[in-house]
Amino acid sequence: MHASNALAVLLPNTYVVSCTFTEGRSKGSYDYLTDIPGIGCGDYVVVVAPDFAAAVQGHDAAYAPAAKVPKTVKVVEIHSLDDVDVTGDKQYSWVLQAVDMAAHAKRAEEILRLQSAINERKAQNARTQLTQQLHILLGTTDLSDITAVIGNTNQA
């Protein structure tokens, strides 16, 4: 038994996540050990995996020596530790950390809100500039004359 697998048996709440890589040539899913609570299907986690893109040039990437680097993968299945053979020859790697998308989602909402406010301000400025130009072109400051030409500037 590999020490990594033995640790999985010794630590409480260890389970297995099957993951797929979001980029690269790998096909299928790969199993990783974790004791991080709350990971679910569809979540992203960080694991250490070969960096075939950094493989030595002139060699087939599938066979070239590759450095191991952190990579983001998507969890597609969750298994109990009892569902895998940790006593066999296969050495399982561990999940480094879960990716918390909540902060990213909050920023994205804030960006959308801010962009909406910016767009509204630009539209209002454009209406104001048009009104000022019409004041000059029509030679009038009477709002009813200008409104007859461009419509009500208080409407979006």
N, C-alpha and C positions, 0 to 999 in steps of 0.2 A: 504494500500500500504506500502511495506517495504521501509525504508529510502534508501537502496541501489538502489532500482528500481526508487525511486523518483529522486535521483541524476542523473540517466540515462536520465530522461526526461528533467531535468534542464540544463545539460551540452550539448553544441552544438557538433555535429558530433559524437554522441554516436551511436554505432551499435552493432549487435550481431554476434558472431562467434560460429559456431557449431564445436566441437572438438572431436577427438577420442584420447584415451590414447594409448601410444605406448608400454606400458608394463602393466602387471597385468591382472586381470580377468574381468575388465569392458567391457561391450559390448555396442554397439551403440554409439551415439554421445551425447554430453552434451553442453548446451548453456551457453555462458559467455558474459558479457557486456564489451565493450571497447570503448575508445575514442582515441586509439593509431592509428595514420594515417599510411596507407600503408600496412596493414596486408592483405595478400591474401591467397587463397586456396593453400594448400600445405606447407604453412609456419608453423613454430613451435612457440608456445607461452608458457609462464609460467603462471600457475594458481595455486590456493591453493585448495587442494583436500585431502580427507581422506587417511591416510597411513595405509592401511589394513595389510601390511606386518608387521607393528609394533604393531598389535593388541595383546591383552592379550592372552598368550598361553592357550590352553585348551578350547577356545571358537571358534565357527565357525567364520571365518574372515568376513563373510557377516553381522554378528550381533554384533561382538565385538566392543567396543568403540575404536575409532581410532583418533590419533592426526592428525591435518591438517598440511600438509607440501607443499612446492612448488613442482610442478610436471610439466614436459614438455609434452605438448599435440600437436597434429597436427590439423591444421585448415582444415576442409573438406567442410564447407559452410559458406557463409556470408549473413546476413539478415539485412534488414532495421529495425530500432527500431519499425516501424509501423507494422512489421510482427509478433511481439510477444506481449503478454498481460502482460505488466509490472505493470498493476493496480491490477492484481489478487493476489492469495495467494502465488504463487511461488516467492521465493527470489532468484534473480540471483546473482552469484558471478562475480567478475571482473577479467579480464586478468591483471596479474602483469606487464608483459613486453613481448615484442616481442624478439625472439631469432635472433640475427644477425649472419647469417651463412657466410657472406662475409669474415670476418677475418679468419675463419676456412678454407674456400676454398683457400684463398691466402696462408695460411701456408701450406696446402696440396700440392699446386703447387710448392712452394719453396722446400718442402721436396722431391718431385719427381725430381726436377731439381738437387738438391744436391746429391740425391742418384745416379742419372745418372752419375754425375761427379765423385763420389766415385767409382762406378763400372768401369768407363773408366780408372781411375787411377790404380785400382787394376789389370785390364787387361793389361795395359801398363807395370806395375811392373812385372807381371807374365811373359810377353814376354821378358822383359829385363833380368830377372833372368834366363830364359831358354836359352837365347842367351849367357849369361856369362857361364852357365854350359856347353853348347856346345863348347864354346871356349876352356874350360879346357879338356873336353872329346875328342874332335877331334884334339886338339893340333894345332889349327889354329886360326888366327885372321882375315883370309880372309872372308869378308862378303859374297862373292859369294858361298863359300863352305858351310857356315852355312845356307844361304838362300835356297840352294838346298835341305837341310835336313828339315827345318821347314817352309819355305815360307817367304814372305816379312813381317817383323815385324812392318812395318808402316801401315798395313791394320788391320782393326778390325776383 
